[in-house]
Structure formats: structure tokens, C-alpha cells
Amino acid sequence: MSLEKKYPFIASWIIDGEIHLGQIESWQPFGMVADHGGIVWETDEDLGSLDALFDAMELAIGRWCQQHGIELVDRAGNVIPFSAEY
């Protein structure tokens, strides 16, 4: 499965926002999501794996967009529906 299909909010966010990935203390995956106003989300716990980091980031971007009335779209221009079940 492609990244765009599995993580549509992440794929859309990188067009106009920022996503930072790295590690803390040489082993803990770290992620941060930002827009022109600053940090929207960042890890505050050990998620254990890169898969868990991407899952948490996808959910966080979806929730943030929903809370702020923002609709992200895919490459085809379709609005990405939010589901808290990512």
C-alpha cells in the first residue's frame, strides 16, 4: 500500500506544511508537524516504532484539521474524510 493511501493526511500535509522525523537518544522515533503558525503536534512519548509514529501523526493531523475546520485534499482534489479509527 502506498504512503498516500495509508496516510492521506500526512501526504496532503507535506504540500503546504512541515513534517519532521528523527530520533531522540539514538533510538526513540520522533515526529513533529508544523504549519505557518508553529507546531501543530509532536511526539511526547515513546511510540516504539516508526509505524506507530506514522499512525499517531496521521490521527493527530486529522483531528487538528477537524478541530480547526480545515479540509485537506488529495492529489485529485478530493476532500480527505476524517475518521478517528486510523
C-alpha positions as CSV (number, residue, x, y, z in Angstrom):
1,M,0.0,0.0,0.0
2,S,1.3,3.4,-0.9
3,L,2.0,6.1,1.7
4,E,-0.7,8.3,0.1
5,K,-3.3,5.6,0.6
6,K,-2.3,4.5,4.1
7,Y,-1.6,8.1,5.4
8,P,-3.6,10.5,3.3
9,F,-3.4,13.4,5.9
10,I,0.4,13.1,6.1
11,A,0.7,13.0,2.3
12,S,-1.5,16.1,1.9
13,W,0.1,18.0,4.8
14,I,3.6,17.9,3.3
15,I,2.4,20.0,0.4
16,D,1.7,23.1,2.5
17,G,3.0,22.3,5.9
18,E,6.1,20.7,7.5
19,I,6.8,17.3,8.9
20,H,10.0,16.5,10.8
21,L,11.2,13.0,11.5
22,G,14.2,11.9,13.5
23,Q,15.2,10.1,16.7
24,I,15.8,11.0,20.3
25,E,18.6,9.5,22.2
26,S,19.6,7.4,19.2
27,W,16.7,5.0,19.3
28,Q,13.3,6.7,20.0
29,P,11.4,7.8,16.9
30,F,10.4,11.4,17.0
31,G,8.0,13.4,14.8
32,M,6.7,16.9,14.6
33,V,4.0,18.5,12.5
34,A,4.0,22.3,11.9
35,D,2.3,24.9,9.8
36,H,3.0,28.6,9.3
37,G,1.7,29.3,12.8
38,G,4.0,26.9,14.6
39,I,3.9,23.4,16.0
40,V,0.6,21.5,15.5
41,W,1.7,18.2,17.0
42,E,4.8,16.5,18.3
43,T,5.5,13.2,20.0
44,D,5.6,13.4,23.7
45,E,6.1,9.7,24.4
46,D,8.0,6.7,23.2
47,L,5.8,5.3,20.4
48,G,8.1,2.3,20.0
49,S,8.2,2.1,16.2
50,L,8.1,4.2,13.0
51,D,4.8,2.6,12.1
52,A,3.3,3.7,15.5
53,L,4.8,7.2,14.9
54,F,3.1,7.5,11.5
55,D,-0.2,6.2,12.8
56,A,-0.2,8.7,15.6
57,M,0.9,11.5,13.3
58,E,-1.9,10.7,10.8
59,L,-4.5,10.7,13.6
60,A,-3.2,14.0,15.1
61,I,-3.3,15.8,11.7
62,G,-6.8,14.6,11.0
63,R,-8.0,15.7,14.5
64,W,-6.3,19.1,14.3
65,C,-7.8,19.7,10.8
66,Q,-11.3,18.7,12.1
67,Q,-11.0,20.9,15.2
68,H,-9.9,23.9,13.0
69,G,-12.4,23.4,10.2
70,I,-9.7,22.7,7.7
71,E,-10.3,20.2,4.8
72,L,-7.2,18.6,3.3
73,V,-7.4,17.3,-0.2
74,D,-5.6,14.5,-2.1
75,R,-3.8,14.9,-5.4
76,A,-7.1,14.5,-7.3
77,G,-8.7,17.4,-5.4
78,N,-11.0,15.1,-3.3
79,V,-11.5,16.1,0.4
80,I,-10.0,13.6,2.7
81,P,-12.6,12.4,5.2
82,F,-11.5,12.2,8.8
83,S,-12.1,9.0,10.8
84,A,-10.9,8.6,14.4
85,E,-10.3,5.0,13.6
86,Y,-6.9,5.4,11.8
